[in-house]
Amino acid sequence: MKLGENKAIKDKIDKAFDKVSQIAKSEAQKKVEKELFDKEVAKKKVEGEKQRYRLL
């Protein structure tokens, strides 16, 4: 292979790696956001239960 071909292959590999990294970061961000949302929902449920028992 020639030097130019090696550079083209390396560039393609770098682009593919960047895309995979971006997808992985996006998935990690979605997971974190879901966990935060689930914690917030659980917190509101607990507050609702506390209110209910205060009324009894």
C-alpha positions as CSV (number, residue, x, y, z in Angstrom):
1,M,0.0,0.0,0.0
2,K,1.0,3.5,-0.6
3,L,1.3,6.2,2.1
4,G,-1.8,8.0,0.8
5,E,-3.9,4.8,1.0
6,N,-2.7,4.2,4.6
7,K,-3.8,7.7,5.5
8,A,-7.2,7.3,3.9
9,I,-7.7,4.0,5.8
10,K,-6.6,5.6,9.0
11,D,-9.0,8.5,8.5
12,K,-11.9,6.1,7.9
13,I,-11.0,4.2,11.1
14,D,-10.8,7.4,13.0
15,K,-14.2,8.6,11.7
16,A,-15.8,5.3,12.6
17,F,-14.2,5.4,16.1
18,D,-15.5,8.9,16.6
19,K,-19.0,7.9,15.6
20,V,-19.0,4.9,17.9
21,S,-17.7,7.1,20.8
22,Q,-20.4,9.6,20.1
23,I,-23.1,6.9,20.2
24,A,-21.7,5.5,23.4
25,K,-21.7,8.9,25.0
26,S,-25.3,9.5,23.9
27,E,-26.4,6.2,25.3
28,A,-24.6,6.8,28.6
29,Q,-26.3,10.3,28.8
30,K,-29.7,8.7,28.2
31,K,-29.0,6.2,31.0
32,V,-28.0,8.9,33.4
33,E,-31.1,11.0,32.5
34,K,-33.4,8.0,33.0
35,E,-31.9,7.2,36.4
36,L,-32.3,10.8,37.5
37,F,-35.9,10.8,36.3
38,D,-36.6,7.5,38.1
39,K,-35.1,8.9,41.3
40,E,-37.3,12.0,41.0
41,V,-40.4,9.9,40.4
42,A,-39.6,7.8,43.5
43,K,-39.0,10.9,45.5
44,K,-42.4,12.3,44.5
45,K,-44.1,8.9,45.4
46,V,-42.5,9.0,48.8
47,E,-43.7,12.6,49.4
48,G,-47.2,11.6,48.3
49,E,-47.2,8.7,50.8
50,K,-46.0,11.0,53.6
51,Q,-48.8,13.4,52.8
52,R,-51.3,10.6,52.7
53,Y,-50.3,9.3,56.2
54,R,-50.3,12.9,57.6
55,L,-54.0,13.1,56.6
56,L,-54.9,9.8,58.3
